Amino acid sequence: MKRYLPLLLISFFLIILAITGTTYLAGYAGKENKDSLTAITVYTTLPIEQVSVLAQEYERIAKVRVNVAPLTEKELFIKLIEESSKPQADLILANRKTLKQARSSALLIPYQSEYTDIIPDRFQDTDGYWTGVWYDPIIFAANQDYLKKTAKKPLKWSDLPLDSKVRFGMTDFLAADAAANLLYTLVAANGEEQTLSFLKKLHPQIVQYAKFLATPARMASMGEVDIAIVVHSEAMRYVKDGFPVQIIYPEDGTAYLLTGVGLVRGTTHGAEAKQFIDWLTQEGALSAMAQHKFYFVPTNPEARMHREYVVKDVQLIDHHDMYLPEQQRKLLDKWVQAVRLGIQ
């Protein structure tokens, strides 16, 4: 037996070496395969947690890596201008205002396809320089206990101040772009004087001007306010989680924030970037986001979620970003002075 012992030990070590080598090579092959994926780069002003969901899902189904660079609007334009001779980005995913500025700065090239052709004209650039993929309207989120007690639920903006006992919650216009967009839209639709007069009437009934977009929806769901003036995506989270809150789409129209995508001029991965744009307009992209509780309304009217979220056509008010940044600051200052501080 002793004379066979060296042979047994040698065989044992050879087996261990073979297993170790196979495991290493398998891991290396997997890494090599992942590293060999084609990659596209997206510059975005959106929260990274939203875009990373899309990036992970697209890599899973299309075997194309999506590198996401979250930037402020200012940082985005600085980088794109600095890199104009040799772009590092392939796509911009941002709100309509940023995309319009990118086009006017000659940073985008047009792209249209059978998929983008489905998107209504109001949600895309007339010459195809960018395409809207989802939007987030401002809605009324009403607590169901309040609705059971009230004789007439508010269906229009003008209905809100009629009952002085109703408690409201909304996000401070200074706290988020989506909230400030409501102010600009109401002024564009109704004029500055009428809008400030309406907000003054509403002010005594505002329980809280929240710092975050999610807070008013939470307050309505918990019964801390009767009605929240809030973005659709945040209200829908509580609806989906079974909280006693109902979404009401204002019949006289409402503001909305549109998110879109544009192809960067000089991109080196044009074919892959175009395929990603097409995918963003389809069911799979918004389904992936909904699985992670991001409930935006698709611009594609044929998408299942569009029919699910918007039970009837929501009336959207387009002000086409008619106010320049300086004009927006003046409107915000007037709201603070006349409404928040009550200074005439």
C-alpha positions as CSV (number, residue, x, y, z in Angstrom):
1,M,0.0,0.0,0.0
2,K,2.9,2.3,0.9
3,R,4.3,2.0,-2.6
4,Y,1.1,3.3,-4.1
5,L,0.8,6.2,-1.7
6,P,3.0,8.6,-3.8
7,L,0.9,7.8,-6.9
8,L,-2.4,8.5,-5.0
9,L,-1.1,11.8,-3.7
10,I,0.1,12.9,-7.2
11,S,-3.3,12.0,-8.6
12,F,-5.1,13.9,-5.9
13,F,-3.1,17.0,-6.5
14,L,-3.6,16.8,-10.2
15,I,-7.4,16.5,-9.7
16,I,-7.3,19.6,-7.4
17,L,-5.2,21.5,-10.0
18,A,-7.6,20.6,-12.8
19,I,-10.7,21.7,-10.8
20,T,-9.0,25.0,-9.8
21,G,-7.9,25.7,-13.4
22,T,-11.3,24.9,-14.8
23,T,-13.0,27.2,-12.2
24,Y,-10.6,30.0,-12.9
25,L,-10.9,29.7,-16.7
26,A,-14.7,29.6,-16.4
27,G,-14.6,32.8,-14.3
28,Y,-12.2,34.4,-16.7
29,A,-14.3,33.5,-19.7
30,G,-17.4,35.0,-18.0
31,K,-15.5,38.2,-17.3
32,E,-14.0,38.2,-20.8
33,N,-17.5,37.8,-22.2
34,K,-18.9,40.6,-20.1
35,D,-16.0,42.9,-20.9
36,S,-16.5,42.3,-24.6
37,L,-20.0,43.7,-24.7
38,T,-20.6,46.7,-26.8
39,A,-21.1,49.7,-24.6
40,I,-23.0,53.0,-25.0
41,T,-22.8,56.0,-22.7
42,V,-25.8,58.1,-21.6
43,Y,-25.4,61.5,-20.1
44,T,-28.5,62.2,-17.9
45,T,-29.8,64.8,-15.5
46,L,-32.3,62.3,-14.1
47,P,-31.8,60.5,-10.7
48,I,-29.3,57.6,-11.1
49,E,-31.7,55.1,-9.5
50,Q,-34.2,55.6,-12.4
51,V,-31.7,55.3,-15.2
52,S,-29.8,52.4,-13.7
53,V,-33.0,50.3,-13.8
54,L,-33.2,50.9,-17.6
55,A,-29.4,50.2,-18.0
56,Q,-29.6,46.9,-16.2
57,E,-32.7,45.7,-18.1
58,Y,-31.3,46.7,-21.5
59,E,-28.0,44.9,-20.9
60,R,-29.9,41.8,-19.9
61,I,-32.1,41.6,-23.0
62,A,-29.9,43.3,-25.6
63,K,-26.4,42.3,-24.4
64,V,-25.4,46.0,-24.7
65,R,-23.9,47.7,-21.7
66,V,-25.3,51.1,-20.9
67,N,-22.9,53.3,-19.0
68,V,-24.7,56.1,-17.2
69,A,-23.2,59.4,-16.2
70,P,-25.5,61.4,-13.9
71,L,-24.8,65.2,-14.3
72,T,-26.4,68.5,-13.5
73,E,-27.7,70.4,-16.5
74,K,-24.7,72.8,-16.2
75,E,-22.2,69.9,-16.0
76,L,-23.8,68.1,-18.9
77,F,-23.4,71.1,-21.3
78,I,-19.9,71.8,-20.2
79,K,-18.8,68.2,-20.9
80,L,-20.6,68.0,-24.2
81,I,-19.1,71.2,-25.4
82,E,-15.6,70.2,-24.2
83,E,-15.9,66.8,-25.9
84,S,-17.5,68.1,-29.1
85,S,-14.6,67.1,-31.3
86,K,-14.5,63.6,-29.8
87,P,-17.8,62.9,-27.9
88,Q,-17.7,60.4,-25.0
89,A,-21.5,60.3,-24.8
90,D,-23.8,58.6,-27.3
91,L,-27.2,59.8,-25.8
92,I,-28.7,62.5,-23.6
93,L,-31.6,61.4,-21.4
94,A,-33.2,64.5,-19.8
95,N,-36.2,66.8,-19.6
96,R,-37.6,68.6,-22.6
97,K,-36.0,71.9,-21.7
98,T,-32.5,70.4,-21.6
99,L,-33.0,68.6,-24.9
100,K,-34.3,71.7,-26.6
101,Q,-31.2,73.6,-25.4
102,A,-29.0,70.8,-26.6
103,R,-30.5,71.0,-30.1
104,S,-30.1,74.8,-30.3
105,S,-26.5,74.3,-29.3
106,A,-26.0,71.9,-32.2
107,L,-25.1,69.0,-29.9
108,L,-27.7,66.6,-31.3
109,I,-28.4,64.9,-34.6
110,P,-31.9,63.8,-35.7
111,Y,-33.1,60.3,-35.6
112,Q,-36.5,58.9,-36.5
113,S,-37.8,55.4,-36.9
114,E,-41.0,53.4,-37.1
115,Y,-40.9,53.3,-33.3
116,T,-40.5,57.0,-32.7
117,D,-43.2,57.6,-35.4
118,I,-45.8,56.2,-33.0
119,I,-45.1,59.0,-30.4
120,P,-47.5,62.0,-30.8
121,D,-46.0,65.1,-32.2
122,R,-46.5,67.1,-29.0
123,F,-44.0,64.8,-27.3
124,Q,-41.1,65.1,-29.7
125,D,-39.0,67.5,-31.7
126,T,-40.5,68.5,-35.0
127,D,-37.3,67.5,-36.9
128,G,-36.5,64.4,-34.9
129,Y,-33.7,65.8,-32.8
130,W,-35.1,64.2,-29.6
131,T,-38.1,62.0,-28.7
132,G,-40.1,62.1,-25.5
133,V,-40.3,58.7,-23.8
134,W,-42.4,59.3,-20.7
135,Y,-44.1,62.2,-18.8
136,D,-45.2,62.9,-15.3
137,P,-48.3,65.1,-15.0
138,I,-49.4,67.0,-11.9
139,I,-52.6,65.5,-10.5
140,F,-54.9,65.6,-7.4
141,A,-54.4,62.7,-5.1
142,A,-57.5,62.6,-2.8
143,N,-57.8,60.6,0.4
144,Q,-60.7,58.2,0.0
145,D,-62.1,58.9,3.5
146,Y,-62.4,62.6,2.4
147,L,-64.1,61.6,-0.8
148,K,-66.7,59.6,1.1
149,K,-67.6,62.6,3.1
150,T,-67.6,65.3,0.5
151,A,-70.7,66.1,-1.6
152,K,-68.7,67.1,-4.7
153,K,-65.1,66.1,-5.4
154,P,-62.9,68.7,-7.1
155,L,-62.5,68.0,-10.8
156,K,-60.9,71.3,-11.8
157,W,-58.3,73.7,-10.4
158,S,-61.0,76.3,-9.8
159,D,-62.8,73.8,-7.6
160,L,-60.0,73.5,-5.1
161,P,-60.5,76.7,-3.0
162,L,-64.4,76.4,-2.9
163,D,-64.5,74.4,0.3
164,S,-62.5,76.3,3.0
165,K,-62.3,73.1,5.2
166,V,-60.3,71.0,2.7
167,R,-56.7,70.5,3.7
168,F,-54.1,70.5,0.9
169,G,-50.5,69.4,0.6
170,M,-48.1,70.3,-2.2
171,T,-44.4,70.6,-2.9
172,D,-42.7,74.0,-2.5
173,F,-42.2,75.5,-6.0
174,L,-38.6,76.3,-4.9
175,A,-37.9,72.7,-4.1
176,A,-38.2,70.8,-7.4
177,D,-38.4,71.5,-11.1
178,A,-41.7,69.5,-11.5
179,A,-43.3,71.6,-8.8
180,A,-42.0,74.9,-10.3
181,N,-43.2,73.8,-13.7
182,L,-46.8,73.9,-12.3
183,L,-46.4,77.6,-11.5
184,Y,-45.0,78.4,-14.9
185,T,-47.8,76.4,-16.7
186,L,-50.6,78.0,-14.7
187,V,-49.2,81.5,-15.4
188,A,-48.9,80.6,-19.1
189,A,-52.4,79.3,-19.3
190,N,-54.2,81.8,-17.0
191,G,-51.9,84.9,-16.7
192,E,-49.8,86.0,-13.8
193,E,-52.5,88.0,-11.9
194,Q,-55.1,85.2,-12.0
195,T,-52.6,82.5,-11.0
196,L,-51.3,84.4,-8.0
197,S,-54.8,85.2,-6.9
198,F,-55.7,81.5,-7.1
199,L,-52.7,80.5,-5.1
200,K,-53.4,83.1,-2.5
201,K,-56.9,81.6,-2.0
202,L,-55.3,78.2,-1.6
203,H,-52.5,79.2,0.7
204,P,-54.5,79.2,4.0
205,Q,-55.5,75.6,3.4
206,I,-52.0,74.3,2.6
207,V,-51.0,72.1,5.6
208,Q,-47.4,71.9,4.3
209,Y,-45.3,73.1,1.5
210,A,-43.1,70.0,1.3
211,K,-39.4,69.8,0.4
212,F,-39.8,66.6,-1.6
213,L,-42.1,65.5,-4.4
214,A,-43.1,62.3,-2.6
215,T,-44.3,64.0,0.7
216,P,-47.7,65.3,-0.4
217,A,-48.7,61.9,-1.8
218,R,-47.7,60.3,1.5
219,M,-49.7,62.8,3.5
220,A,-52.8,62.2,1.4
221,S,-52.4,58.4,1.7
222,M,-52.1,58.7,5.5
223,G,-55.0,61.1,5.9
224,E,-52.8,64.0,7.0
225,V,-54.2,66.1,4.1
226,D,-57.4,65.6,2.1
227,I,-55.9,66.4,-1.3
228,A,-52.4,66.4,-2.5
229,I,-51.3,68.4,-5.5
230,V,-48.6,66.0,-6.6
231,V,-46.8,64.4,-9.5
232,H,-48.6,61.3,-10.9
233,S,-45.6,58.9,-10.4
234,E,-45.5,59.5,-6.6
235,A,-49.2,59.2,-6.1
236,M,-49.3,56.0,-8.2
237,R,-46.8,54.4,-5.8
238,Y,-49.3,54.6,-3.0
239,V,-52.2,53.5,-5.2
240,K,-50.2,50.4,-6.2
241,D,-49.3,49.7,-2.5
242,G,-53.0,49.7,-1.6
243,F,-53.2,53.0,0.3
244,P,-56.7,54.7,0.4
245,V,-55.9,57.4,-2.2
246,Q,-57.5,58.1,-5.5
247,I,-56.0,60.0,-8.5
248,I,-58.0,62.7,-10.1
249,Y,-56.9,64.2,-13.4
250,P,-57.8,67.9,-13.6
251,E,-60.4,68.4,-16.3
252,D,-59.2,71.9,-17.2
253,G,-55.7,70.7,-17.9
254,T,-52.5,70.3,-16.0
255,A,-48.7,70.8,-16.1
256,Y,-46.4,67.9,-16.9
257,L,-42.7,67.2,-17.0
258,L,-41.6,65.5,-20.2
259,T,-38.5,63.2,-20.3
260,G,-36.9,62.4,-23.7
261,V,-33.8,61.1,-25.4
262,G,-31.5,62.6,-28.0
263,L,-28.6,61.3,-30.1
264,V,-25.3,63.1,-29.6
265,R,-23.6,64.5,-32.6
266,G,-20.5,62.5,-33.5
267,T,-21.5,59.4,-31.5
268,T,-19.2,56.4,-32.3
269,H,-21.9,53.9,-31.4
270,G,-24.8,55.3,-33.6
271,A,-26.4,51.9,-34.5
272,E,-26.5,50.7,-30.8
273,A,-27.7,54.1,-29.5
274,K,-30.5,54.2,-32.0
275,Q,-31.7,50.7,-31.0
276,F,-31.7,51.9,-27.3
277,I,-33.8,54.9,-28.3
278,D,-36.3,52.6,-30.0
279,W,-36.4,50.3,-26.9
280,L,-37.1,53.3,-24.6
281,T,-40.3,54.0,-26.6
282,Q,-41.7,50.5,-26.1
283,E,-43.4,48.5,-23.4
284,G,-40.4,46.8,-21.9
285,A,-38.6,50.0,-20.7
286,L,-41.6,51.3,-18.7
287,S,-42.4,47.9,-17.5
288,A,-38.9,47.6,-16.1
289,M,-39.3,50.9,-14.3
290,A,-42.7,50.0,-12.9
291,Q,-41.3,46.8,-11.4
292,H,-39.0,49.2,-9.3
293,K,-42.0,51.5,-8.5
294,F,-41.3,54.2,-11.0
295,Y,-44.7,54.9,-12.5
296,F,-44.3,57.3,-15.4
297,V,-46.9,57.7,-18.2
298,P,-45.5,56.4,-21.5
299,T,-45.7,58.8,-24.4
300,N,-46.5,55.8,-26.6
301,P,-50.3,55.7,-26.7
302,E,-50.3,52.0,-27.6
303,A,-48.4,51.0,-24.4
304,R,-50.4,49.0,-21.9
305,M,-49.4,51.2,-19.0
306,H,-50.7,54.3,-20.8
307,R,-54.2,52.8,-20.8
308,E,-53.8,51.6,-17.2
309,Y,-52.6,54.8,-15.8
310,V,-54.7,57.3,-17.7
311,V,-58.3,56.0,-17.6
312,K,-59.4,58.9,-19.7
313,D,-57.4,61.3,-21.8
314,V,-55.6,63.7,-19.4
315,Q,-55.6,67.3,-20.6
316,L,-52.0,68.5,-20.8
317,I,-51.1,72.2,-20.9
318,D,-48.2,72.9,-23.2
319,H,-46.4,76.1,-22.3
320,H,-43.4,75.1,-24.4
321,D,-40.8,76.4,-21.9
322,M,-41.8,79.9,-22.8
323,Y,-40.1,81.5,-19.8
324,L,-36.4,82.1,-19.8
325,P,-34.5,81.3,-16.5
326,E,-34.5,84.9,-15.5
327,Q,-38.3,85.1,-16.0
328,Q,-38.8,81.9,-14.0
329,R,-36.8,83.3,-11.1
330,K,-39.0,86.5,-11.2
331,L,-42.1,84.4,-11.1
332,L,-40.8,82.4,-8.2
333,D,-39.9,85.5,-6.3
334,K,-43.4,87.0,-6.9
335,W,-45.0,83.8,-5.6
336,V,-42.8,83.9,-2.4
337,Q,-43.6,87.5,-1.8
338,A,-47.3,87.6,-2.7
339,V,-48.3,84.1,-1.5
340,R,-45.9,82.6,1.0
341,L,-45.1,85.9,2.8
342,G,-48.3,87.6,2.0
343,I,-46.6,90.9,1.0
344,Q,-48.6,92.9,-1.5
